[in-house]
Amino acid sequence: MVTEETKSIQRRILELQTEHRDLDEVVTTLSNRLDVDQLLLRRMKKRKLQLKDQIARLKSQLIPDLDA
């Protein structure tokens, strides 16, 4: 049975994945430019990693605990 909490986590994962994908496109585009602000690019890459970590944490919450 899917609880309201599970649905909420799944929605949040989708939102974060969308943000990550959009940010990835921007980073890729900016990386190909010569006049890019390196500090901005570094911050964007750091944000991408934070998003990836958040997604992984939320996905792990969806895995049911197995009682041994």
C-alpha positions, -999 to +999 in steps of 0.1 A: +000+000+000+013+034-010+010+059+019+007+097+016+043+100+029+055+077+001+037+097-025+052+129-011+087+115-012+082+103-048+069+138-058+099+154-042+123+130-059+108+140-093+111+177-085+148+173-075+155+151-106+140+178-128+161+205-112+192+183-115+186+177-152+179+214-159+210+224-140+231+198-159+220+213-192+230+248-180+264+236-167+271+218-200+262+248-220+283+272-198+312+248-198+315+252-235+318+290-233+351+308-229+338+338-210+320+318-182+323+328-146+342+299-131+329+306-096+293+305-108+301+272-127+316+257-095+286+267-075+263+251-100+282+219-100+282+219-062+244+223-063+241+194-087+260+172-063+238+183-034+207+175-054+221+141-063+227+134-026+192+145-017+177+122-043+197+093-031+187+099+005+150+102-004+152+070-026+167+051+004+137+062+025+114+044+000+132+011+006+112-009+032+131-020+063+135-057+065+133-072+100+158-100+103 
